[in-house]
Amino acid sequence: MVDFSSPVNGMEKLNDFNYNNWSTRMRYYLLGQDLWDIVGDNNTTPPTNDIALYVLAVTVDDELLQHIKSAKTPKEAWDNLATLFARTNDAKLQCLENELLSISQQSMTVSQYFSKVKSICEEISKLDHQNAISEIRMRRIIIHGLRPEYNGIVTATRGWANEPTLTELENILANQEALDKQIPKVSIKEDESALFSNKRGFKGQNRNRAGARDGKPMERSWRLVEATRKEGLSARGSSSRS
């Protein structure tokens, strides 16, 4: 008699979050044991009928066992689980899609924001294989929710011969984010002391500060974008040659 205990015990049990992976592994396992015809049909040939029911029963968590314990055939047990998770997945899918439609960066860092969007898109793709979210759509979603200070950089990259990949775009924006944090801020005390300067000196300080705030940081930003673009082109060229 074939020993089913070892491979079955090593299989991850069905829970509220892994139905797609579980059903795929279980189907292949049952095919390998010549039991799938029994699960996929109303065949009740003993003793294989009981073996298939046993395999299903020991590979689901205890709280899900109630949904198949009254099943008379393996097919009935399988269909009960499929129906249960179809309803669960539909509800979860709707929640994820609603979250994706309204997502924006807000107070998240660039890396946190990209990771959040990617995670939601991956979950949606797992639940709905036929409508998996492509990288192009993911990119549009991310750009739509970015904070306004990144609009200029995104616009600049659209003029490239080859637009950056999602990973390259994340690196560009993360570098800009780090650069912004390094820009020295004019302290309140400096602003207050400027009020007591003479008119000519005040204007001179104003011009210097304008250059420090608006000129050099912006120049560094565009240099960063251009440098990243060249690095991306170089990397792609090396990849194509290899």
C-alpha positions in Angstrom: 0.0 0.0 0.0 1.3 3.5 -0.9 2.3 5.6 2.1 0.7 9.0 1.7 1.8 10.4 5.1 5.2 11.8 4.3 4.4 13.9 1.3 1.1 15.0 2.7 2.5 16.0 6.1 5.2 18.0 4.4 2.6 20.1 2.4 1.6 23.5 3.7 -2.0 23.3 5.1 -4.7 25.3 3.5 -5.5 28.5 5.4 -7.3 31.8 4.8 -4.5 33.2 2.7 -3.0 30.5 0.5 -5.8 28.9 -1.4 -4.4 29.5 -4.9 -1.0 28.0 -4.0 -2.5 25.1 -2.0 -5.0 24.1 -4.7 -2.3 24.1 -7.4 0.1 21.9 -5.3 -2.8 19.7 -4.2 -4.0 19.1 -7.8 -0.5 18.1 -8.9 -0.1 15.8 -5.9 -3.4 14.1 -6.6 -2.5 13.8 -10.3 0.7 12.1 -9.3 -1.2 9.6 -7.1 -3.8 8.9 -9.8 -6.5 10.4 -7.5 -7.4 13.5 -9.5 -10.0 11.8 -11.6 -11.8 11.0 -8.3 -11.6 14.6 -7.0 -12.5 16.1 -10.4 -15.5 13.8 -10.9 -18.2 12.1 -8.9 -16.4 8.8 -9.0 -16.9 7.1 -5.6 -14.8 4.0 -6.3 -13.5 2.6 -3.0 -10.8 2.6 -1.6 -9.4 5.4 -3.6 -12.4 7.6 -2.8 -11.5 7.4 0.9 -7.8 8.0 0.3 -8.6 11.2 -1.6 -10.9 12.4 1.1 -8.2 11.7 3.7 -5.6 13.7 1.7 -7.9 16.7 1.5 -8.9 16.5 5.2 -5.3 16.4 6.5 -4.1 19.3 4.4 -6.6 22.0 5.6 -6.4 24.0 8.8 -8.8 22.9 11.6 -11.1 25.9 11.2 -11.7 25.0 7.5 -12.3 21.4 8.2 -15.9 22.1 9.0 -16.5 23.0 5.3 -15.6 19.5 4.1 -16.3 17.2 7.0 -19.8 16.3 5.8 -18.8 15.8 2.1 -19.5 12.3 0.8 -17.1 12.5 -2.2 -13.7 14.1 -2.8 -15.3 16.2 -5.5 -17.9 17.6 -3.1 -15.2 18.5 -0.6 -13.1 20.1 -3.3 -16.0 22.1 -4.7 -17.0 23.3 -1.2 -13.5 24.8 -0.7 -13.4 26.3 -4.2 -16.8 28.0 -3.6 -15.8 29.3 -0.2 -12.6 30.9 -1.4 -14.1 32.3 -4.5 -16.4 34.4 -2.3 -13.5 35.3 0.0 -11.2 36.2 -2.8 -13.8 38.4 -4.5 -14.3 40.5 -1.3 -10.6 40.8 -0.7 -9.9 41.7 -4.3 -12.5 44.5 -4.2 -10.9 45.9 -1.0 -7.4 45.8 -2.6 -8.6 47.5 -5.8 -10.3 50.3 -3.9 -7.1 50.8 -1.9 -5.1 50.9 -5.1 -7.4 53.5 -6.7 -7.0 55.9 -3.7 -3.3 55.4 -2.8 -0.9 58.3 -2.7 2.5 58.9 -1.2 1.6 61.4 1.5 4.1 61.0 4.3 5.7 57.8 3.0 9.3 57.8 1.8 9.9 56.9 -1.9 10.9 53.4 -1.0 7.9 52.9 1.3 5.5 54.2 -1.3 6.9 52.0 -4.1 6.9 48.9 -1.9 3.3 49.6 -0.8 2.0 49.9 -4.4 4.0 46.8 -5.5 2.7 44.7 -2.6 -1.0 45.6 -3.4 -0.5 44.9 -7.1 1.1 41.6 -6.4 -1.8 40.6 -4.1 -4.3 41.6 -6.8 -2.4 39.6 -9.5 -2.4 36.5 -7.2 -6.1 36.7 -6.7 -7.0 37.5 -10.3 -4.4 35.8 -12.6 -6.3 36.8 -15.8 -6.1 40.5 -14.9 -2.6 40.7 -13.5 -1.3 44.2 -13.1 1.5 45.0 -15.6 4.6 47.1 -14.8 3.4 49.8 -17.1 0.1 50.1 -15.2 1.9 49.9 -11.9 4.2 52.8 -13.0 1.2 55.0 -13.9 -0.4 54.3 -10.5 2.8 55.2 -8.7 3.4 58.4 -10.7 -0.2 59.5 -10.1 0.2 59.3 -6.4 3.6 60.9 -6.0 4.0 64.1 -4.1 4.1 67.3 -6.3 7.8 68.0 -5.7 8.7 65.0 -7.9 6.6 66.0 -10.9 9.5 67.8 -12.6 11.8 64.8 -12.4 9.1 62.5 -13.8 8.4 64.9 -16.6 12.1 65.0 -17.4 12.4 61.3 -17.7 9.6 61.2 -20.2 11.9 62.9 -22.7 14.4 60.1 -22.6 14.8 57.9 -25.6 14.2 55.0 -23.3 12.0 55.7 -20.3 13.5 54.3 -17.0 12.2 51.0 -15.7 10.2 51.0 -12.5 13.4 50.1 -10.5 15.4 52.9 -12.2 12.6 55.4 -11.5 12.5 54.5 -7.8 16.3 54.9 -7.6 16.1 58.4 -9.2 13.4 59.6 -6.9 15.1 58.1 -3.8 18.3 59.8 -4.7 16.5 63.1 -5.1 14.8 62.5 -1.8 18.1 62.0 -0.1 19.5 65.1 -1.8 16.6 67.2 -0.6 17.3 66.2 3.0 20.9 67.3 2.7 20.1 70.8 1.5 20.8 73.2 4.4 17.8 75.1 5.7 17.9 78.7 6.7 17.3 78.9 10.4 14.8 81.2 12.0 17.6 83.1 13.8 19.2 83.8 10.4 15.9 85.1 9.1 15.4 87.3 12.1 19.0 88.7 11.9 18.4 89.5 8.3 15.5 91.8 9.3 18.0 94.1 11.0 20.4 94.3 8.1 20.5 97.5 6.0 18.4 97.5 2.8 21.3 96.9 0.5 22.7 94.1 2.6 19.3 92.6 2.9 18.8 92.4 -0.8 22.3 90.9 -1.2 21.5 88.2 1.3 18.1 87.6 -0.3 19.8 87.0 -3.7 22.4 84.7 -2.1 19.7 82.7 -0.4 17.6 82.4 -3.5 20.6 81.0 -5.3 21.2 78.5 -2.5 17.6 77.5 -2.3 16.5 77.5 -5.9 19.6 77.4 -8.1 22.1 74.9 -6.9 19.6 72.3 -5.6 17.7 72.4 -8.8 20.9 72.2 -10.8 22.0 69.2 -8.7 18.6 67.6 -9.3 18.9 67.8 -13.1 22.4 66.5 -12.9 21.2 63.6 -10.9 18.5 62.8 -13.4 21.0 63.0 -16.3 23.6 60.9 -14.5 21.0 58.2 -13.7 19.8 58.3 -17.3 23.3 57.7 -18.6 23.9 54.9 -16.1 20.7 53.2 -17.2 21.7 53.5 -20.9 25.1 52.1 -20.1 23.7 49.2 -18.1 21.2 48.3 -20.9 24.0 48.5 -23.5 26.2 46.2 -21.5 23.3 43.8 -21.0 22.5 43.7 -24.7 26.1 43.0 -25.6 26.4 40.2 -23.2 
